[in-house]
């Protein structure tokens, strides 16, 4: 829901909305950075910083580039607060399709933006890591490129992502997967919003190494997952913003819609 606030923080109409000045935004950014915003340059050049509690603040402003590579952002003009929250149990329905008699199937969660795929992914990671019922917990390696899954702050995960989970934080997914494969012996690797060619190479390497995958990707329907056919064994399609986290359909590796169970 979109709302507007007035000068005193009360909900109001668009015509009476409080509009922050450039000074307000600059001061807010300084407070977020503990008055040492330069210390966050590595994060800022990626367009966000992560603050205590694992909350992520997106940033826009003037890009400072060198040789075609972004060094940092200056003259910050916009801030987007994304509050980290965990909904335990929201992945339970998906687990009925992606686990069976102790087996975990390579899984891709698909939804339009705002459909809850990261929230569902996070809960599935927790359950697979901890174990549940007759399902024995598995070692999970998480590539948390945007610090959204574990919501790590200063190396510590804020969200509960399971007792057998290792996190590579603020690292490109393709490189993070290689780090996990080389050093942590994961049984499952998790990554959010895959899609680049580098991601595809890393995913195929992981599969050939015998590691299972649980990933997410943007998409409106199963046709948007065509490029992943042959890699994943289960495709979980979410409704989208109109029913956040709700499962619209589940497909097997041959893109046949499933009903009832993983068998």
C-alpha positions as CSV (number, residue, x, y, z in Angstrom):
1,X,0.0,0.0,0.0
2,X,1.3,3.4,-0.9
3,X,0.8,6.1,1.7
4,X,2.0,9.7,2.2
5,X,3.0,11.4,5.5
6,X,2.7,15.0,6.5
7,X,5.2,17.1,8.4
8,X,4.2,15.4,11.7
9,X,4.3,11.9,10.4
10,X,0.6,11.4,10.0
11,X,-1.0,9.8,7.0
12,X,-2.3,12.4,4.6
13,X,-3.1,12.9,0.9
14,X,-0.5,13.5,-1.8
15,X,-1.1,17.2,-1.9
16,X,-0.1,17.6,1.8
17,X,2.8,15.2,1.8
18,X,6.1,16.1,3.5
19,X,8.8,16.4,0.8
20,X,12.3,16.0,2.3
21,X,14.9,18.6,1.3
22,X,18.4,17.8,-0.1
23,X,19.7,18.7,3.4
24,X,17.3,16.2,5.1
25,X,18.4,13.4,2.8
26,X,22.1,14.2,3.2
27,X,21.8,14.3,7.0
28,X,19.8,11.0,7.0
29,X,22.5,9.4,4.9
30,X,25.2,10.6,7.3
31,X,23.3,9.2,10.3
32,X,22.9,5.8,8.5
33,X,26.6,5.7,8.0
34,X,27.5,6.6,11.6
35,X,28.8,9.9,10.3
36,X,31.5,8.0,8.4
37,X,29.7,7.4,5.2
38,X,33.0,7.0,3.3
39,X,33.6,3.7,5.2
40,X,30.6,2.3,3.3
41,X,32.0,3.2,-0.2
42,X,32.3,-0.5,-1.2
43,X,28.6,-1.0,-0.5
44,X,27.4,2.4,-1.8
45,X,28.9,1.8,-5.2
46,X,26.5,-1.2,-5.4
47,X,23.6,1.2,-4.6
48,X,22.8,0.3,-1.0
49,X,24.1,0.0,2.5
50,X,23.1,-2.5,5.2
51,X,22.4,-1.1,8.7
52,X,22.0,-2.7,12.1
53,X,19.1,-5.1,12.1
54,X,19.9,-6.2,8.6
55,X,17.8,-3.6,7.0
56,X,18.9,-2.4,3.6
57,X,18.8,1.2,2.4
58,X,18.9,1.7,-1.4
59,X,20.7,4.8,-2.6
60,X,20.5,7.0,-5.7
61,X,22.7,10.0,-6.5
62,X,25.5,11.2,-8.7
63,X,27.7,8.3,-9.9
64,X,31.5,8.8,-9.6
65,X,33.1,6.5,-12.2
66,X,36.6,5.7,-13.3
67,X,37.4,3.8,-16.4
68,X,33.8,2.7,-16.8
69,X,33.6,1.3,-13.3
70,X,31.5,2.8,-10.5
71,X,33.7,4.0,-7.6
72,X,30.9,5.5,-5.4
73,X,27.9,7.7,-5.3
74,X,27.9,11.3,-4.3
75,X,25.1,14.0,-3.8
76,X,22.7,11.4,-2.5
77,X,19.2,12.3,-3.7
78,X,17.0,9.3,-2.8
79,X,16.8,6.7,0.0
80,X,14.7,3.5,-0.1
81,X,14.4,1.7,3.2
82,X,13.8,-2.0,2.8
83,X,13.0,-3.5,6.2
84,X,14.3,-7.0,6.9
85,X,11.6,-9.3,8.2
86,X,11.2,-13.1,8.5
87,X,8.0,-15.0,8.1
88,X,8.6,-18.5,9.5
89,X,6.5,-21.2,8.0
90,X,5.9,-19.4,4.7
91,X,8.0,-22.0,2.9
92,X,6.2,-25.1,4.3
93,X,3.9,-25.5,1.3
94,X,6.9,-25.4,-1.1
95,X,8.7,-28.0,0.9
96,X,6.0,-30.6,0.1
97,X,7.1,-30.5,-3.5
98,X,10.8,-30.0,-3.3
99,X,11.7,-32.7,-0.7
100,X,10.8,-36.3,-0.8
101,X,11.9,-39.2,1.5
102,X,15.1,-37.3,2.6
103,X,15.8,-36.1,-0.9
104,X,16.1,-32.4,-1.9
105,X,15.4,-31.4,-5.5
106,X,17.2,-28.6,-7.4
107,X,14.6,-25.8,-7.1
108,X,13.9,-22.5,-8.7
109,X,11.4,-20.1,-7.2
110,X,9.9,-17.7,-9.7
111,X,7.8,-14.6,-9.2
112,X,7.3,-11.1,-10.4
113,X,8.9,-8.3,-8.3
114,X,7.4,-8.0,-4.9
115,X,6.0,-11.6,-5.0
116,X,7.8,-12.8,-1.8
117,X,10.4,-15.1,-3.5
118,X,13.2,-14.0,-1.2
119,X,11.0,-14.5,1.9
120,X,10.0,-18.0,0.8
121,X,13.7,-18.8,-0.1
122,X,14.8,-17.7,3.3
123,X,12.3,-19.9,5.1
124,X,13.2,-22.9,2.9
125,X,16.9,-22.4,3.7
126,X,16.1,-22.5,7.4
127,X,14.0,-25.6,7.2
128,X,16.4,-27.5,5.0
129,X,19.3,-26.5,7.2
130,X,17.7,-27.4,10.5
131,X,15.8,-30.5,9.2
132,X,12.2,-31.3,9.9
133,X,10.2,-34.5,10.4
134,X,12.0,-37.3,8.7
135,X,14.1,-34.9,6.6
136,X,17.7,-34.8,7.9
137,X,19.2,-31.3,7.9
138,X,21.7,-30.5,5.2
139,X,24.7,-28.1,5.1
140,X,23.6,-25.0,3.1
141,X,25.8,-22.4,1.6
142,X,24.2,-19.0,1.0
143,X,25.4,-16.5,-1.6
144,X,23.9,-13.3,-0.1
145,X,24.9,-10.7,-2.7
146,X,22.6,-8.0,-1.4
147,X,22.6,-9.0,2.3
148,X,18.8,-9.7,2.0
149,X,18.6,-13.4,2.8
150,X,20.6,-13.6,6.1
151,X,20.4,-9.8,6.6
152,X,24.0,-9.9,7.9
153,X,25.3,-7.0,9.9
154,X,29.1,-6.9,10.7
155,X,29.4,-10.6,9.8
156,X,26.5,-11.8,11.9
157,X,23.2,-13.1,10.4
158,X,20.2,-11.3,11.8
159,X,17.6,-13.7,10.3
160,X,17.3,-17.3,11.4
161,X,18.7,-19.2,8.4
162,X,19.3,-22.6,10.2
163,X,22.1,-24.2,12.2
164,X,23.9,-25.7,9.3
165,X,24.1,-22.6,7.1
166,X,27.2,-20.7,6.0
167,X,26.9,-17.2,4.4
168,X,29.1,-15.5,1.8
169,X,27.9,-11.9,2.2
170,X,28.0,-8.9,-0.2
171,X,29.8,-11.0,-2.9
172,X,28.7,-11.5,-6.5
173,X,26.7,-14.8,-6.7
174,X,29.0,-16.4,-9.3
175,X,32.1,-15.8,-7.2
176,X,30.3,-16.7,-3.9
177,X,29.3,-20.1,-5.3
178,X,32.9,-20.9,-6.1
179,X,34.1,-19.8,-2.7
180,X,31.5,-22.1,-1.1
181,X,32.3,-25.0,-3.4
182,X,36.0,-24.7,-2.7
183,X,35.9,-24.1,1.0
184,X,32.7,-25.2,2.8
185,X,31.6,-28.5,1.2
186,X,27.9,-27.5,1.0
187,X,25.2,-30.0,0.2
188,X,22.9,-27.2,-1.0
189,X,23.8,-23.8,-2.4
190,X,21.2,-21.0,-2.2
191,X,21.2,-17.7,-4.2
192,X,18.7,-15.0,-4.9
193,X,17.8,-13.5,-8.2
194,X,20.0,-15.4,-10.6
195,X,20.2,-14.5,-14.2
196,X,23.6,-13.4,-15.5
197,X,25.8,-15.5,-17.7
198,X,28.3,-15.7,-14.9
199,X,25.6,-17.0,-12.6
200,X,24.7,-19.7,-15.2
201,X,28.3,-20.9,-15.4
202,X,28.5,-21.1,-11.6
203,X,25.2,-22.9,-11.3
204,X,26.2,-25.6,-13.9
205,X,29.5,-26.0,-12.1
206,X,27.7,-26.6,-8.8
207,X,25.3,-29.1,-10.4
208,X,28.2,-31.0,-11.9
209,X,29.9,-31.0,-8.5
210,X,26.9,-32.9,-7.1
211,X,25.6,-29.9,-5.0
212,X,21.9,-29.2,-4.9
213,X,20.5,-25.7,-5.6
214,X,17.7,-23.5,-4.3
215,X,17.5,-20.2,-6.2
216,X,15.1,-17.5,-7.2
217,X,14.5,-15.6,-10.5
218,X,12.1,-12.9,-11.8
219,X,9.3,-14.2,-14.0
220,X,5.6,-14.1,-14.7
221,X,5.1,-17.7,-15.7
222,X,6.9,-21.0,-16.4
223,X,7.9,-19.8,-19.9
224,X,10.3,-17.3,-18.3
225,X,12.3,-20.2,-16.8
226,X,12.9,-21.8,-20.2
227,X,16.7,-21.0,-20.1
228,X,17.0,-23.0,-16.8
229,X,15.4,-26.2,-18.2
230,X,17.6,-29.1,-17.6
231,X,19.2,-27.5,-14.5
232,X,16.4,-27.5,-12.0
233,X,14.1,-30.4,-11.0
234,X,11.3,-28.2,-9.5
235,X,10.0,-24.8,-10.5
236,X,7.8,-23.1,-7.9
237,X,5.8,-20.2,-9.4
238,X,4.4,-17.6,-7.0
239,X,1.4,-15.4,-7.6
240,X,3.1,-12.0,-7.2
241,X,2.3,-8.9,-5.2
242,X,-1.5,-9.6,-5.3
243,X,-0.8,-12.7,-3.1
244,X,2.7,-12.4,-1.6
245,X,4.3,-15.8,-1.0
246,X,1.4,-17.7,-2.4
247,X,2.1,-20.7,-4.7
248,X,0.4,-20.5,-8.0
249,X,1.8,-23.7,-9.5
250,X,4.7,-26.2,-9.2
251,X,6.4,-27.8,-12.2
252,X,8.8,-30.7,-12.5
253,X,12.0,-30.7,-14.5
254,X,10.0,-31.3,-17.7
255,X,7.8,-28.3,-17.1
256,X,4.8,-30.5,-16.3
257,X,2.5,-29.1,-13.6
258,X,2.5,-31.1,-10.4
259,X,-0.3,-31.7,-8.0
260,X,-0.1,-33.1,-4.5
261,X,3.4,-34.2,-3.8
262,X,7.0,-34.4,-4.9
263,X,6.8,-38.0,-5.9
